[in-house]
């Protein structure tokens, strides 16, 4: 499987979705409550965003805090995945860990089955997992198509060494997508030094626009 160089923008409301589309983003990660690193958006926002015609990846995260989920929370995530699929989402963004920090394979298997036919991203729960290289192989084996990661660092730029290693190990089996702290000044560096073909930014109050990020991504080709 080959991946084209793409920019995904994380959006927490429709104003951000419209700005990302206007700026030239290739894809949206749709969520709410960015102040707690994102939660599953409402049905109404899903419908409106998906209706704009830009590919939408819906974040499936029922609550803030850790990524260790109980049975009721897993059932809730499965329902949300089915809703996103029914509404025409391009894909979903998922993740789950065990208390020891390892990948919760059983839960991810349930979520992947519910998301069959959609593009599946494993989110930054990976950045707090205990064995990242082992986790990478598990995520690939479970059927995920993409991994969003900062390389287990505070920002993707700081995590370049691990991200580069993940890109090399994953090859064409899964796309590694750097995210966290991505801006027009460092996007080209992150892409060129890691070999990643996708990158993840978000709308922040720092004066940066999606158009600037798009130009930075294009310049990295």
C-alpha positions as CSV (number, residue, x, y, z in Angstrom):
1,X,0.0,0.0,0.0
2,X,1.4,3.4,-0.9
3,X,0.6,6.7,0.8
4,X,0.5,10.1,-0.7
5,X,1.8,13.1,1.3
6,X,-1.3,14.4,3.2
7,X,-2.2,16.9,5.8
8,X,-4.9,16.0,8.4
9,X,-6.3,18.8,10.6
10,X,-7.8,18.1,14.0
11,X,-11.0,20.1,14.4
12,X,-13.1,20.6,17.5
13,X,-16.0,22.5,16.0
14,X,-17.6,23.4,12.7
15,X,-15.8,26.7,12.5
16,X,-12.5,24.8,12.5
17,X,-13.8,22.3,10.0
18,X,-14.7,25.1,7.5
19,X,-11.3,26.8,8.1
20,X,-9.5,23.5,7.5
21,X,-11.4,22.8,4.3
22,X,-10.8,26.3,3.0
23,X,-7.1,26.1,3.9
24,X,-6.7,23.0,1.8
25,X,-6.5,20.2,4.3
26,X,-6.7,16.7,2.8
27,X,-8.6,15.2,5.8
28,X,-10.3,16.1,9.1
29,X,-10.0,14.5,12.4
30,X,-13.3,15.5,14.0
31,X,-13.8,15.7,17.8
32,X,-14.9,18.0,20.5
33,X,-13.4,19.2,23.8
34,X,-9.9,19.8,22.6
35,X,-9.0,21.2,26.0
36,X,-9.0,17.5,27.2
37,X,-7.3,16.2,24.1
38,X,-10.6,15.5,22.3
39,X,-13.7,13.4,22.8
40,X,-16.3,11.9,20.4
41,X,-18.3,14.6,18.7
42,X,-22.1,14.8,18.6
43,X,-24.2,13.2,15.9
44,X,-25.2,16.6,14.6
45,X,-21.6,17.8,14.2
46,X,-20.7,14.5,12.5
47,X,-23.5,14.9,10.0
48,X,-22.7,18.6,9.2
49,X,-18.9,17.9,8.8
50,X,-19.4,14.8,6.7
51,X,-21.8,16.7,4.5
52,X,-19.1,19.1,3.4
53,X,-17.5,16.5,1.3
54,X,-14.0,16.5,2.9
55,X,-12.9,13.1,4.3
56,X,-13.7,12.9,8.0
57,X,-12.1,10.7,10.6
58,X,-14.2,10.6,13.7
59,X,-12.5,10.4,17.1
60,X,-14.0,7.6,19.2
61,X,-13.1,8.5,22.8
62,X,-16.0,8.4,25.4
63,X,-14.3,10.3,28.2
64,X,-11.2,12.2,29.2
65,X,-8.4,10.6,31.2
66,X,-6.6,7.3,30.6
67,X,-7.2,4.9,27.8
68,X,-8.2,1.9,30.0
69,X,-11.9,1.2,29.3
70,X,-14.5,-0.9,31.0
71,X,-17.1,-3.0,29.2
72,X,-19.8,-0.3,29.2
73,X,-17.3,2.2,27.7
74,X,-16.3,-0.3,25.0
75,X,-19.9,-0.9,24.1
76,X,-20.4,2.9,23.9
77,X,-17.4,3.2,21.5
78,X,-18.8,0.4,19.3
79,X,-22.1,2.3,19.1
80,X,-20.3,5.5,18.1
81,X,-18.3,3.7,15.4
82,X,-21.5,2.3,14.0
83,X,-23.1,5.8,14.0
84,X,-20.0,7.3,12.3
85,X,-20.2,4.6,9.6
86,X,-23.9,5.0,9.1
87,X,-23.4,8.8,8.6
88,X,-20.8,8.3,6.0
89,X,-17.5,9.0,7.8
90,X,-14.3,8.2,6.0
91,X,-12.9,6.5,9.1
92,X,-12.5,6.5,12.9
93,X,-9.7,7.2,15.3
94,X,-9.4,4.7,18.2
95,X,-7.1,3.4,20.9
96,X,-7.2,1.4,24.1
97,X,-4.6,0.2,26.6
98,X,-4.4,-2.3,29.5
99,X,-3.5,-1.1,33.0
100,X,0.1,-2.1,32.4
101,X,0.4,0.2,29.4
102,X,0.3,-2.5,26.8
103,X,-2.2,-2.5,23.8
104,X,-5.6,-3.8,24.8
105,X,-5.8,-6.2,21.8
106,X,-9.2,-7.6,22.8
107,X,-10.9,-4.1,22.8
108,X,-9.2,-3.0,19.7
109,X,-10.3,-6.2,17.9
110,X,-13.9,-5.4,18.8
111,X,-13.5,-1.7,17.6
112,X,-11.8,-2.7,14.4
113,X,-14.6,-5.2,13.6
114,X,-17.2,-2.6,14.1
115,X,-15.3,-0.2,11.9
116,X,-14.8,-2.8,9.1
117,X,-14.8,-0.9,5.7
118,X,-13.6,2.4,7.2
119,X,-10.1,3.9,7.5
120,X,-8.8,3.2,11.0
121,X,-6.3,5.3,12.9
122,X,-4.8,4.3,16.2
123,X,-4.5,7.5,18.2
124,X,-2.0,8.9,20.6
125,X,-2.8,6.4,23.3
126,X,0.3,4.9,21.6
127,X,2.4,7.7,23.1
128,X,1.8,6.4,26.6
129,X,2.1,2.7,25.9
130,X,4.9,0.7,27.5
131,X,6.6,-1.1,24.6
132,X,6.2,1.1,21.5
133,X,7.9,-1.3,19.0
134,X,6.0,-4.3,20.2
135,X,2.8,-2.1,20.2
136,X,3.5,-1.1,16.6
137,X,3.4,-4.8,15.4
138,X,0.2,-5.4,17.4
139,X,-1.5,-2.4,15.9
140,X,-0.6,-3.5,12.4
141,X,-1.7,-7.1,13.1
142,X,-5.1,-5.8,14.5
143,X,-5.9,-4.2,11.2
144,X,-5.3,-0.5,11.8
145,X,-4.2,1.5,8.7
146,X,-2.6,4.5,10.4
147,X,-0.8,5.5,13.6
148,X,-1.0,9.0,15.0
149,X,2.0,9.6,17.3
150,X,4.4,12.2,18.7
151,X,7.1,9.6,19.0
152,X,6.3,9.4,22.7
153,X,7.6,12.9,23.2
154,X,6.0,16.2,24.1
155,X,6.0,17.2,20.4
156,X,6.4,15.4,17.1
157,X,9.6,17.4,16.4
158,X,11.1,16.1,19.7
159,X,9.9,12.6,18.8
160,X,11.6,12.5,15.4
161,X,14.0,9.6,16.3
162,X,11.3,7.2,17.4
163,X,8.9,8.3,14.6
164,X,11.7,7.7,12.0
165,X,12.2,4.2,13.5
166,X,8.5,3.5,13.4
167,X,8.2,4.6,9.7
168,X,11.1,2.3,8.8
169,X,9.7,-0.7,10.7
170,X,6.1,-0.2,9.4
171,X,7.1,0.1,5.8
172,X,4.0,0.0,3.6
173,X,2.0,-2.1,6.2
174,X,0.8,1.0,8.0
175,X,1.1,4.8,7.7
176,X,2.9,6.6,10.5
177,X,1.4,10.1,11.0
178,X,3.4,12.5,13.2
179,X,1.2,14.9,15.3
180,X,1.5,17.3,18.2
181,X,3.2,20.7,18.0
182,X,3.2,20.6,14.2
183,X,3.4,24.1,12.6
184,X,4.5,25.6,9.3
185,X,8.0,26.1,10.6
186,X,8.6,22.4,11.5
187,X,6.3,20.4,9.3
188,X,8.9,20.1,6.5
189,X,11.6,19.1,8.9
190,X,9.4,16.4,10.6
191,X,8.3,14.9,7.2
192,X,11.8,15.0,5.7
193,X,13.7,13.6,8.7
194,X,11.2,10.8,9.5
195,X,10.1,9.8,6.0
196,X,6.4,10.0,7.0
197,X,3.9,10.7,4.2
198,X,1.1,12.1,6.4
199,X,1.2,14.8,9.1
200,X,-1.4,15.9,11.7
201,X,-1.9,19.5,12.7
202,X,-4.7,21.4,14.6
203,X,-6.1,24.9,14.7
204,X,-4.6,26.8,17.5
205,X,-4.6,30.4,18.6
206,X,-1.0,31.0,17.4
207,X,-1.6,32.8,14.1
208,X,-1.0,29.8,12.0
209,X,-3.4,28.9,9.2
210,X,-4.1,25.6,7.5
211,X,-3.0,27.2,4.2
212,X,0.4,27.8,5.7
213,X,0.6,24.2,6.9
214,X,-0.5,23.0,3.4
215,X,2.3,25.0,1.8
216,X,4.8,23.5,4.3
217,X,3.7,20.0,3.5
218,X,3.9,20.6,-0.2
219,X,7.4,22.0,0.2
220,X,8.4,18.7,1.8
221,X,7.8,16.8,-1.4
